[in-house]
């Protein structure tokens, strides 16, 4: 389990309580995550949020511009390309 797999971590913490009666607070503390993080991910929808969708699209465009430049453009030039495309470069 890694921080890139939050669903697995949340499931593990939940199972500890269900199978071994270990409080969520203790599991979170031992695994180094906050209880707030755990409860946020536990009630999270399976569908990505609008912000997550926009972020993925933005990352795809950034990769596109970087590869199209022969992997030479840095963030200032890619930002200009995004602006020319009508994007502001933020994931609001």
Secondary structure, DSSP 8 states (H G I E B T S, - for coil): --TT-HHHHHHHHHHHHHHH---HHHHHHHHT--HHHHHHHHT--SS--HHHHHHHHHHHHHHHHHHHTTS---HHHHHHHHHHTT--S---
